[in-house]
Structure formats: C-alpha cells, structure tokens
Amino acid sequence: MAEIIRMPKMSDTMEEGVIASWLKNVGDEVKSGDILAEVETDKATMELESYDDGTLLHIGVKDGDSVPVDGLIAIIGEKDEDVKTILEELDENKSKDLDSSPKVNEDEIISEKLDEDKLEVNKISVDEIISEKEISEKEISEKEIRIKASPLAKKLAEEKGVNLSNISGSGEGGRIIKKDIENYSSIDREDSITPLKEISLPKIHSSESFEEIPISQMRKTISKRLAESKFTAPHFYLTMEINMDNCIEGRKKINETSDIKISFNDIILKACAVALRKHPMVNASFLTDKIRINHHVHIGVAVAVDEGLLVPVIRFADNKSLSHISAEVKSLANKAKNKQLQPSEWEGNTFTISNLGMFGIDEFTAIINPNDSCILAIGGIKNTPIIKNGEIIPGNIMKITLSCDHRIVDGALGAAFLQTLKELIEDPIKILI
C-alpha cells in the first residue's frame, strides 16, 4: 500500500519548509533510512528521511518550492501502483473535510454583506486615481526588480559572487535553483560579477531605485517570535557595570594550563548558570495561567548567521566545566553558521545571553527569547578611569543589561541576580567552587 510522505514539523516554530534539493528521483527504489531530500527550515537545512521501503512514485514539490507542515511532498509505494488514483482520493478526502467544516451563521453573512455594501458605496475607483500608463509602468518596474530564486540558490550565489540577474532559471516559472548556480560558467561570470566591495560603497544614482528580496524561513520566524515577545511580555531593563580586572587575570592563568582556550563569554555563561541556581525565578517561564520554575539550567547563546540569529543551547550548564562549555559553544556556533543544528540543539533554553561586546558595542538591550523570563546583553570590555581607595586608576569595565519579563521578575529580583553575577565575574574563582 502506498505511503504518503508529508512535510514534518522539524522544529517547534516551523510552519513551512523549502525543498532545497531532491536526492531521489521518481522511479528510484527507496529503502527505510534513505535520505529523500534536503529541507530548509526556519533554522537549518535538514535531511528528510524515508521510513518505508518501495518505489518513489510521485514528487509533489519541486526544488526551491515551499510546502506547509503536513503538506504532501511525495508518495512511496509498489512499482506499478496507480498514483493518479491515490491523488484523486486525497483530493476527495480534502473536499469532504471542507464540506464538513462548520457553516457560517446566516446572520453573520447578512452582517458581512451589509458591511461590504457600505464599503462599496465609499469606494473610489482605482481607475480614477491611477492611469493606465502608471499601472503599466508599475508592472514593468516590478518585473525588472523581482528575481525568482530558491533560498539555497541565493546563498550559493552570494558565496560564489554570482549576480542572479544574469542567470536564466531552469525551475518552474523561470525560478533559479541550485544547479543553475553550479552550472554557471566562470567565463560568463567575469563580466557579470559585481565585487562585494563595490556594492558596499556609496553610489550616485540619477533616478530612484530599490531592491526587494524574499523573506527567508528563518527571518519569518525571528520577526514573528520576537514581535510576540516584545508586545506580550512587559520588558524592563537593568544595567550594571562590572570591573573585569580580576577576570582578565584569572582567564589568563586558566588559559596557561587549559588545552581549550577559554573566552570571556564562556566565563560569563558559567557565572550565569551558577547565579541562576541561586535565583530560580530568573530561570522561569510564564505559561499564561502559571509560572514554570525550571530546576535545570539550559542557557541559550545567541549566534549571528547570514540570515538572522540562531540560539543553540548549552544544556545543564551549571554542571559543566569551563573547558566543556567552551568546546560545546564553539561546536554549536560552527553548526549554526553552517545550518547543521538539530532541533535538540536549539530547543529548551531557560535563559539566554547575547554578546555584542566582540563587535565593539559598549551597551545594548535585547528582546527576551520566548519562553525565558530574562535575557542578558553583554557589552565590550572598555579601559576606563576608576576610583579605588580614593585614587583614580585605570580599570577595565564591562556593562551588562538584563532584560526582564515583569510578569515573572520584579526589579528587586533582577537586581539581586545581577549582584550575584557581578560577584562571580569579579572573582571568577567562585564559579569553580
């Protein structure tokens, strides 16, 4: 009997996936465990595995096309099985589901009709505002600007320095796909490549112009989740200065004996894990009608990638050594940048840190990562005059800002957590005890 392959939900935030490339063709024999295709989700490019033996009878989504979760991707069955009949049955079942959906109340229909009539009376014809010439020019402009290409093709083109406007797509409707980029000859590129440095330099334009790019699956998820967080969780912010002199000296001594280089970010992450054990409400989640206080400490580390931001998770960070944390952060960050993270590596955070200090940022605020109660924004270490024992001496100061969800964390609690964190970072030997 034929098996219907549908788009699986590969992450907790996934709503649709893009078929980056098919690794099997119609008519190929398929065994359980074989990889059918590569799927781009909102966070990574993942492999779509077959759980059945048989023949690949039908492919319902082409390379570069998206399909919603539970949407039909392919059909696997016996070699001579009638695919047409299977597809017809699926369409019939879909129609039955639509027919059985709840009917709209007649009073609601009448009300909507009245509203439509009111709108019709007040509506001004578009033809009275926009001339046929303006519409034609708009259509031509949009046609010139829009370049249809799969996300994978765009990424590959960017890496190779290929100008997509010079490529004819072989996908459906002229869509540019991965193989078009790979088959684009270096001879053709010599005249068409625009160096990245030239793109970044200001240019003088004689007329208005712009470029539109499609929103990636990752960017869609970032915009949705962070907008929900910002407008549903009442944020407030607490900033504190930390003297990093002892931490700098302590890190230097640790790295003299450690096989793995320990970063300031690793020390701060470990210090956060220890501080969260002392302030469990900062390690909590707001769940509409209840608050979940997590007894485990899973710290998310924000990692910048080309298409946005990923947050791999260091699990049970309070139980791990600095060298273990350092190795794990480096490994997960590398996976994030190569879109190789698995769901188990980005889900379940109870607290998050975001470090822009390495980019020269002194201080900033961050949006809380759902479903955390707080996120810590880490600025850079700056050589600053400080007063010690009544004298002005040079010191190294780092500013950190805690964004708090006021539904869970009050000002006093947030301040107490930062005070504990300050003590641990300024005397790093304490985080090892």
FENMOLIN-V328020 format. One record per pair of residues at least 24 apart in sequence whose ideal C-beta (glycine too) atoms are under 7 Angstrom apart, sorted by the first residue. I is the first residue (numbers start at 1). GAP is how many residues later the second one is. If there is no record, write none. Layout:
i=<I/I>
gap=<GAP/GAP>
This chain:
i=<1/2/2/2/2/2/2/3/3/3/4/4/5/5/5/5/6/6/6/6/7/7/7/7/7/7/9/10/10/10/10/11/11/11/11/12/13/13/13/14/14/14/15/15/16/16/16/16/16/17/17/17/18/18/18/18/18/18/19/19/19/19/19/20/20/21/21/22/22/24/25/26/26/26/26/27/27/28/29/30/30/30/30/36/40/40/40/41/42/42/42/42/43/43/43/43/44/44/44/45/50/52/54/55/57/57/58/62/62/63/63/63/63/64/64/64/64/64/145/145/146/148/148/148/148/149/149/150/150/150/150/151/152/153/153/153/153/156/157/161/162/162/163/163/163/166/216/218/218/219/219/222/222/225/226/228/229/229/229/230/233/233/233/234/234/234/235/235/235/236/236/237/237/237/238/238/238/238/238/238/239/239/239/240/240/240/241/241/242/242/242/242/242/243/243/243/243/244/244/244/244/245/245/246/246/246/247/247/247/248/250/250/254/258/260/260/260/262/262/262/263/265/266/266/266/266/267/267/267/268/268/268/269/269/269/269/269/269/270/270/270/270/271/271/271/271/272/272/272/272/272/273/273/273/273/274/274/274/275/275/275/275/276/276/277/278/279/279/279/279/281/281/281/282/282/282/282/282/282/283/283/284/284/285/285/285/286/286/286/286/286/291/294/296/297/298/298/298/299/299/299/299/300/300/300/301/301/302/302/303/303/305/305/310/310/310/311/311/311/311/312/312/312/312/313/313/313/313/313/353/354/357/357/362/363/363/364/365/365/366/367/368/368/373/373/373/373/374/374/374/374/374/375/376/376/377/377>
gap=<76/55/73/74/75/79/84/49/73/74/68/71/68/69/70/71/64/65/66/67/60/61/62/63/64/66/60/29/31/36/333/30/31/32/332/335/29/208/212/27/28/55/53/54/50/51/52/53/201/24/49/50/46/47/48/132/133/199/42/43/44/45/46/25/132/42/157/37/41/32/31/30/31/32/33/28/29/28/26/24/25/26/46/38/111/112/177/176/175/176/178/179/175/267/298/303/295/296/297/294/26/24/24/24/24/26/25/109/110/87/108/114/115/86/89/107/111/113/66/67/66/25/26/27/28/26/27/25/26/27/28/65/26/24/25/27/28/25/24/32/27/31/29/30/31/26/91/89/90/88/89/86/87/145/141/142/138/139/141/137/135/172/174/171/172/173/133/168/170/168/170/128/164/166/163/164/166/176/177/180/124/160/162/160/178/182/156/158/156/158/180/183/184/143/152/154/183/137/152/153/154/150/151/180/181/182/178/179/181/148/178/179/68/65/63/66/67/60/61/64/63/90/56/59/60/63/55/158/161/85/110/157/30/32/45/48/56/84/47/52/55/161/150/153/154/160/27/79/81/104/149/24/26/44/45/44/150/157/142/145/146/149/42/75/41/142/134/137/138/141/127/128/132/69/91/92/127/131/135/67/68/89/124/86/87/88/85/87/119/121/122/117/56/54/53/50/51/52/50/52/53/54/49/52/69/28/52/50/52/30/33/31/32/26/31/36/35/38/41/58/24/29/33/34/32/33/34/35/36/25/24/24/41/37/36/38/37/36/38/37/36/35/37/31/32/35/36/28/29/30/31/35/28/24/26/24/26>
